[in-house]
Amino acid sequence: MAISIPYKELLGGIRMPMVGLGVYNISVRDTERVVEDALAEGYRSIDTAAMYDNERGVGAAVRQSGVAREELFVTTKICEPCFTKRETLRTVEHSMKDLGLDYVDLMLLHWPVGRPQVMWQTLEELYHEGLFRAIGVSNFYPNTFPLIVDNAEVMPAVNQCEVNVLYQQRAMMEYLKPYHVAFEAWSPLAEGRHGIATNPLLTRIGECHGKTAAQVALRFLVQNGIIVIPKTTHRDRMRENINLFDFELTDAEMKEIRQMDTGHRATSWPSDALAYDPSDYMGE
């Protein structure tokens, strides 16, 4: 039986599932099958991006799923460094064509590259036209987040960043609170690195609840109000990753897990990939 997933209300009033499926690094050939499996297991949120080169498979699975489109939440992202409205529109058009959908629930700026202010203004216009139900950002930090919000007509609904038990981003969570921007975790299981699935603390806590270490790691994030999009191609793991809402971590367990925070990235993405220097982008 499919599991019911709770929702988080975003700015603008739309609701986003607290758990979704990320499809980064899933081949074009496999994406459609993986998304179909996820939807059959009860997932209603799918996260893709132009950079993943699998938007076409996501769109095909959504269209053929038999699930009403209004019940689904599709996220994609602009990753190209655009400098003009025309470039931004061209990039969006390419994604929408590959998805084959009438609208996207959440469109994100994938990185702070190009001219983010111009790109954001273009997304605002398309949001008002109804092409997106919400717009947001990904990998924006205090050095780049003001580029969007200082002159925004529409505030970002979401900021999607690396967050996991080893890199908990508590300072960033506090930074976002005054803006009422939802925090979403990519790589919520740290790409399976650093032994998270067999971590003794997470395993011990999981045994108290009849859960796995990975489920405890994900539950820690959602219990902190963070949306998660774990990636997997295996149906049993999909089922495990959404089965998070029939238990609750105690205050003592949450405190123990907070001690796992290293303050450093836990994934293979280099820090300089997320930096922004306007002098790198001199487009007209």
N, C-alpha and C positions, 0 to 999 in steps of 0.2 A: 504494500500500500504506500502511495506517495506521501511524503512527509510535508506537513504544513510549515512554512517558513514565515516568521514574523517580518514586519516591514518597518522601515524608518521613514518618517515624513521629512521631506526635503523642503528647502526654501521654494516657495511657489505652490506648495501644497500637494505635490505629487508624492507617491509612496514608492520606496525602493526596497526590494528584499534585502534582509540582513546578510544573506549568503547567496552568492552567485557562482557561476563557473567561469574561470578564466581560461582562454584558449591560446595564450602565448606559446609559440614554438610547437604548435600542433600542425601537422602537415595539411595542405589543402585537401589531399585525398581522404584524410581521416576526420577532418573537422565536422563534416555533415553528420557522420555516424556518431561521433562523440556528443554533439549537441542534441541529437535525437535521443540518445541514451539518457542524457541529463534531464531533458524535459520529461521523459517517461518516469524518472525517479522523483520528480516533483520540483526540480529547479524551475524558476521563472525569470531568472536574471542571467544574461550571458554577456561577458565582457570581451570585446575584440578591439582591434585597432588596424589602421591602414598598414602600419609597419609589419603586422603579423602575416599579411598576405593571405588571410583566410576569411575575409568578410563574406566572400561569395558562398562559402560553405555554411556559415552562420545563417545567412539570409535564406538559403535553400531549406535548411532544417526548420527554421521558424515558419516558413510558408507551408511546409508539408507536415507540420507536427499535428495538426488538428486542434491545437490549443488556440483559443481566441486571441487575436493579436493584442487586445487591450489587457489581457492577463499577463503578458510578457513584458520584460524590461530589457531592452537591448542598448548596450553602451558601445560606442566606438570612439576613436581618437584621431585627431589630426597630428601627424608627426613631422610633416615637412616644414622647414623654416620658411614661412611665407612672409613677404614684405608688403604686399598690397592686398586690397580687397579682392581684386581679380584673381590673384593666385590662390587666396583662401577659398573663394567660391569654386575654383577649378578642383581643388583638393577635396572639398566637400562633395562636389558632384561625382567625383570618381568613387568615393566611398558609398554614396547612396546608390549609384548604379550597380556596384558589386553586391551590395546587400539586397537590392531589389525590394526595398521596403518603402512605404509611403512616408514614414517618419522614423526618427530615432528617439528613444526615450532620454538618452543622455549623451551629449557630444562633449568630449574633453579636448582641451589643448594638451597634447601628450608631453610636451617639454617646453620650457621657457626659451624658445629659439625664434629666430627671425625677428619680427616686430610684434610681440604679443598683444600690444594695445590695438593695433590694426586688426589682427586676427580676432581678438575678442569682440571688437565692435561689429565685425562681420557676423560672428556667431549670434550676437544680440539681435541683429536684424532678422536672421533666419529663425531665431527663437520666436520673435514676434509674428513671423509669417506662419508658424506652426510646424516647421520642419523638425524641430527638436522640442521635446517636452521639458527638458532642462539642459543647462549647459554648465560646465565646470572645468577644472584644471587637474593636471597630474604632474607630480614632481615639482611643484612650486613651493618654495620655502620663504622665510622672511626677507631674503634679499631680492626675491622676484615676485612674491605674492602681491605687493603693493602696485606693481605694474598693471595688474588687473583691477584690483578693488578700488584704487584711489579715484578712478574716473569711470567706474562701472555704472551703467544704467540698470543692468541686471547682475546681481551678485552671483558668484559661483555657488552652485548648489552642493558641489562635492570637490574635495581635494584628495586625489588618489596618490599615495606614496608607499614606499616600502615600510611595512610595519609587521613585526612578529615578536615573539617572546624574547628574542635576543636583541631586538632593536625596537624598543617600545614607543619611542617618539612622544614621551609624555609632555615635553616642552612644546612640541608642535601642536599637540592636542589643546593645550592651554592657549596657545597663540590663536588658534582658530575659533575658540569659543565666542569671543565678542562679535565675530562675523556670522555666527550661526551656520557655519559651513560644515557639512557632514564630512567625517574623516573615513576614508576607505583604504583598505590594506591590499596592496599587491604583494605577492610572495608571502602570504600570511604564515606559511610553513617554511620560510627561508629556503625555498627550492629543495627542501629535504636535506639540507646541509647540516653539518655540525651535530649530527646524531639526535635531532629533535624527536624522531619517531621512537627512539630507544632511551631518551633522557631519563635518568633514574627518578628525578623529582616528578616530572610529568607522568611517568609510568606509575609511581606510587600513588599520586593523586587520582589518576585514572582508575586504578584498582579499587579505590574507595567508592567510585561511582559506577563501576562496570563499563568504563570507557577506555579508549586507547590514549596514548600520549598525544597523538595528533589531535584528537578531539578535545583534549584539555587545552592544548595550545590555541585552537580556534575559539573555544568557549571563552577563554581569557579575553580575547579581543572583543568578541561580540558583547560580553558582559560589561566591557568598558565603552560600549556604544559604537564600536568600530565595525563598519561593513567589511566583509571578507569575500574574496573571490579566488579560493584555492583552485589550482589547475590539476586535472588528472584526466587520463584517457581510459581509466579502468572503472567499470560500473560499480564494483564493490566499494571502491574508494569514494566514488561520488556519493553513494549511500551513506558511508561513514561520515563524510565531510558535512552533510547537512543534518545529521542526527545529533544535534547539539542542544536541543531545547527541552529535553526531559530531565535535565539535571542542572544544578547551580553550584558554582564554586563558593566555598565559604570565605569569609573575610580573611581567615588565617591562610587559606590556600592561595587567595589572590595576593596576599602579602608575600608569601614564599615565591610565587612566580615573578613578582616584580623584582626580586633580587637577581633574576636571571639576566636582566638588562645589561648589555655590554656597552651601550651607547655608541656602537659602531655598526655599520652595515653588515648584514649576515649573508648577503647574496653575492653573485659574481659581478654585479653591476659596479663599475668603478665610480668613485665619488665625482670625478671630473666630468663624467657623462651627464651629470645633473646640474652642473654649474652653468652660469649665464654671464657672458661678457658681451655687451652690446657692440664692442669694437670688432667682434668676430663676424658680425653680420652687417655688411655695408651696402645692402641692396637699396635701390631707389624706391 
